[in-house]
């Protein structure tokens, strides 16, 4: 694996982690503190961030899994 590939994977996983944390905070605020339309918007945004985080993690991990198969 090249050094650039490892760095890119770490960057993606860091971004995914940050998105997940922000998404969880927004979800918590939307379900507990916010009222009305703002709460709905926060919950929808939080779910979108969590899905994006999952997708980024999946891409980063897929690179690891299929890396060995590309070498063959």
Buried (B, 14 or more C-beta within 10 A) or exposed (E): EEEEEEEEBEEBBEBBEEBBEBBBEBBEBBEEEBEEEEBEEBBEBBBEBBEBBBEBBEEBBEBEEEEEEEEE
